[in-house]
Structure formats: structure tokens, C-alpha cells
Amino acid sequence: MYHRFEENKYPSTNTKIANFKNQLNLIKEEKIKFINPYQFNQNLIDQTNLRKVMITIDDAFSSFYENAWPIIKDRKIPIILFVSTREVGKKGYMTWEQIREISKENFVHIGNHSHTHEYLIDYSLNQIKEDLLKSISTFKKEIGYNSNFFSYPFGEYSLEFKNLVRELGFTYAFGQHSGVIDLTKDKFELPRFPINEKYGEIKRFKTLLKTLPFKYKKIIPEEKYINDKTNPPNIIVEFEKMNSNLKNINCFSNEEGQWRNSKIIFLNDFTINIKLQGKFTTERGRVNCSLRDVEGFYRWFGIQFVVAEK
């Protein structure tokens, strides 16, 4: 997941073009296949061991069109560009003319990223619905269709927000929690690895290219929008039985505002309880778990919780 390109005063969402080129070259060198969003479902159900990646860009900033798009167009790299309809044409954002221009390429898909890009998770369900319906109608007016892909603003969703996205006809929805997609993942809680100046340097990027799906049956709690009574959450993960070396799992979380090792209790051979040592004190609580696999590869999944405003 990318945002800005060569907007160096925003390091938390920016990627330098030199790094972007290096990242694309590494993907090619590793013989990882870029997949077209129009063939996303076919690639999802393909059970071969072929490694694949899909590039997504959120927000449709002008810096994407000016700095990254020429590279993507020249190399014909498939992407989803997620657009928040209210922002289109404002200073620093692409115009509808530019969006229509790139959407003509058969390797580009324009995804829905809400209308306002506000912290929708803190809105009422009716307000969220109004926002999404506005984005859907604007999509149909400006580019002739609404996407089957949705990207939650800030990667934040509640159970009722997720169910609304499903009810409105979307097929897939992406968050901003890290991980590798496979058939065991909820189609409305799909993970992405965020890439920016801090988390896009080459050493880390090489590590990301060595990640594999961490297959699980379910994660409890299903509700990722927590309040003072449910913070910290009691996290239980039931894994698929293919994870034979599960005893070597490591989990990290950012409770009490700092990253630390999480205590893991095995409830049985394939179910763990992740015990947090304190509450999440920032707006977003994160848990990441990894398991060393063969030949330098790691299985990886992440969970993002959102702490409700008091």
C-alpha cells in the first residue's frame, strides 16, 4: 500500500521514487508475479506456490500521477488506485480527467475509498451509509461504474461498518494491517503491507518479499472497534493445522504506547491466546505475529484494533 511519491515533508505516507524503482526491481528479481486486479479472484483461489503481489495506492494524490504513474505506465504494472470522491480536483489531488485517463489502461482499476475520507468509524451507521452511497453515485457518474474493491479510510472498520460494505455490493475490502492474503482471510478484512519512507527501506522490503500466508480459521474478537471496557481485547487465534511448528510463533503488540513481545498461551496445539500487558493507549492498537518457515521465509499476519473516542 502506497500513498504519496516524492512529497518528502510527509514521510509517514511518502515514498521516494528511487526507492520505488528499487522495490519494483526487487519484485522482478524475486520472480514474483504482479497480478491484475481484474484477475484478483482467480489468483486468490489459485493454490499453486507461485508468489504474487498486487500494488495499491490510496488517496489519488497528484504526486502519484506526476511521479509514479509514468513508471507504472511504462512498465505496465497492475494497480488499484483508491479514490475518495470528495477530494478529487482539490489542491494536491488528481482530477477526474486524470483518473479517467489512467483508468483506460487494462492494468489499472479505480477502487472506492469513501466520499469524505473522514474517520468514518466514529460516525453513526446511517452517516457512514450516506457517505458510501455518495461515493458510489459519484463513481458511476464520473467513470461509469462503482468498484468491487473498497479501502477503509485509515484502515479502520467496525463489525457493522464491515457488514455495511458487504451489503452495499462490494466484494473485497482492504485495511491497513500487515499480512499476506490467502483464502483463509476475511474478504472484508484483507491485509496490506504499508510502504513509506520508514517502512519502505530496502532491507525491510526484502523481508516483506519473504513473507508467506499465515493461515488461520478465526480470530476472536471479531469486533475490531474497541472501547474502554473491551480494551485490552482478549485475543484468541485458531490456526489451520498446516502450521506444524506453531510453538515457535512470536507476537508483538503496541499496548501502552510501546512495542513489546506479547505473552502467548497455547489453549491447544493450534489455538493461542495473546495476552496483552496493558491497554492500547493510541488510537490504533496493533498486533503482529510471525513464524519462521523454510529457507528464510516467514509466515506473517497482523491485526489492527481501533480505540473508540471516549
N, C-alpha and C positions, 0 to 999 in steps of 0.2 A: 504494500500500500504506500503510494507516494502522494504528495501534495504540491509543494512549490519547487521550482527549479531556479537556482541562481538568485534567490531572494535571501541574501545572506544575513539580513537582520532578523530573520525568523528561523533560527537553527533547529527548533523543535519540530518544524514541519518542512524544512528546506532540504533539498539535495543538490549538491554541486554537480554540474554537468560532467566534469571529468570523472567523478565517482560513478555517475550513472552509466557512462560508457564502459567503465571498467566492470561494473556489475553485469551489464548485458554481455560483455565478452566472457566473463566467468561462467555465466549460464550456458553459453555456447560451448566453451571449452569442456564443461562437465557433461556435455551431450544431453542436457535437459531440454525437453520439448516445450516450446511456447504453445499454449493451447488457445484456440479461438473461442471467445465467449459464446459464439453461436453453436459450438460443439461441446459446451461445458457438460451437459448431462451425459453425453456419450463417453466423455473422458472420465467422468465421475464413476460410472458403472464399470469401466474397463478395469479388470482385476489383474492385468499384467504388471510386471515390476518396472515398467517404463516410468522414469521420473519426469514430472511435468510441473510447469509453473504458469500462472496467469497474472499479468500485471494489471493492477487497478490504480486509478488516480482519482482522488477525491477533490471536489470543490470547483474544478474548471477555472483555476487561476490563469490569468494572462501569461504568467511566466511559463506555464506548461506549454501553451500554444507557441510562444516565441522561442523557447529554448529547448524543450524536449521533443515537441511534435516533429520538427524536421528530421531528427534522428530516428524516431519511431516510424515515420512515413517512409524514409529511405530504406530502412531495414524490414519494413512490413511486419512489425512486431504487434501481435494482437493485444488489445487493451479494452478495459471498460473505463470510461470516463464518467464518474458520478457527478451529477449536476443538481445543485439546489436552485430551483427556478427563480426565486425572488432576486438572487444576486446577479443573474445574467445581465450583462451590459453595464454593470456598475464599475467604478474605477477598480482596476486590479483583477477584473474577471473577464472571461471570454464573452463574446456577443453570440446571439443566436445564429447570426450569419456564419461565424467561425465554427460553431458547434455543428451546424448543418453541413458545412464544408467537410469536416473530418468524418462525419457520420456516413458519408457516401462511400468511404472505404470499407471493403468487406471484412476487414480485420478489426474494425472499431465498432464498439457498441456503446450507446449512451445510456447510463444507468440512472435510476431515480435516487436522489439524496435528500428528499423532502422539499418543501417550498421555502421555509424560512431559515433552516439550519439553526434553530434555537435549541436550547436544552429541553427538547420535547418531552423527555421522560418526566419532567416536573410539571407538565401540563395535565389537564384532565383528559380523559379518553376522547371526549367529544371534540376538544380543541386539537388533539393530535389527528383525529379523523378529518377535521376541516382542513388542516394543513396538508395532509397527504392527498386528499381529493383535489385541492387546488393545484398541487404539483402534477397530478395525473392529468387533469384537464389541460394544463399548460403544455405538458409534453405532447399530448395529442394535437394541440393546436399548432405548435411550433415545429415538431419533427414528424408528426403523423402517427405516432404510436407511443404507448407507455411501456417502459421496460419491464421485463420479468425479474430484473435484479434490483434490489434495494440495499442501500448502505445507511445504517443508523447514524445520525449525526453524533459525533464524538464516540461512536461505538456503543452508545448507551441504549439499553432497552429493558423493559419490564416484561413480565409474562403477558399482561394484557396488551401492551404495545406490540409484542411479537405476534400475538394471535390476530390483532387488527391487520397487520401487514399481510398475513396469510389470507384473511377474509377479503381483503381488497384486491386479491388476484395475483400478488407477487408469487414467484416460485422459489426464489432464494433471497436471503438477506445476510449481509456481512456485518460483523462487528469489528472491533479493533483489538481483540485479544489474540495473542500469538498462537500459532499452531499449524498443523498440516491437515488438509481436508481429505476425508475418505468417507465411505458410505455409512460409517457409524456416527458421523456428526449430524447434528440437527441442521436441516437445510435453512432454518431461520436464525441460526446462531453460528454462521460459518466464520472461521478464524482467518486472520491475515497477519503477516509479519509487517509491522510498521517500519518504514525505511526513512531515515532523515540523517542530519549531519552526525548526531550522536550514535544512532543505531544503524548507520549505513557504511561505516568504515569497513575496509576490505576484509580485515581479519574476521570480524563478526559476520560479514556477508558470506564468507566461505563456510562458516559454521552453519548458517541457515541453509545453505545448499546441501548440507549433510544431514538434514532432519528428515525423519520418516513419520508416518502417521502413528499416533498412539491410540489404539482402538479401545473404545470403552462402550459399555451398554447403557450406562446412565450416570448422571451427576446430580446429586442432591446438595442443596436445594435447587429446584428448577427455577424459582424466582431469584433473579439476579439484582433486583431493586430492593435494597435492604434499609431498615430503619434502626432506630436506637435499640429496639427490643430484639431485633434479629441480627445485630452486629455485635460480635463477630459471628458469621454463619458457621453452622456445624456442617462441614463438607464431607460427603461420602461419595467415593467414586468406585463403581463396579466395572471392572475391565473385562475385555474379551479374553478368553483362555489362551489365546495365542501368545500372550505376553508371559513367557515361561520364566524369565529371570526377574520377575517383578520385585523381588526382595531388594534389588539394587536401585530402586527408584529414589530420586531426590526431588523434593519440592521446596520452592522458595515463595515467600509472600511479603507484602509491604505493610503489614499491620503495624499500628503505632507509628506510621510515617517513616519506617526504615525497612530495607530488605533484609531478610534473615531466613535461615533454614527453618522449615516447618516440621513440627513433630508429626510422625506418621505412625498410626496404629493399624495393624492388619486385623480386620474383622474375620477374614478367611483368606484363602490363598489368592483370591482375585478381587478382593474388596478392601479398600483402605479408608480410614478416617483421617482427614487432615486437620490436626488440632492447632488452631491459631492461638498465639500467646496473648493477644490483646485485640482491641477493636481497630478497624480501619479508620484512620483519622483524616484522610484526604478524601476528596470526592469520589475517587475511583480506587477500589481495592482490587489487587491483582494477585493471582496465584499461578505460578508456572511450575510444571513438573517435567522431568526428563529422565530418560533411561538409556544407558549406553547399549548400543547394539553392535552389530558386526562391522569390522573394517572402518572404524572411525565415524560411524553413523550414530545418531541419537534419535530416539522417539521422543516427541515433544507435544505437550498441549498446554494451553493457558485458559484461565477463567478470569473474567472481569465482573466485579460487582460494582454497583453504583449506590452510594450512600445518599439517602433521601435528605432533602433540606428539612431542618427542624422547624 
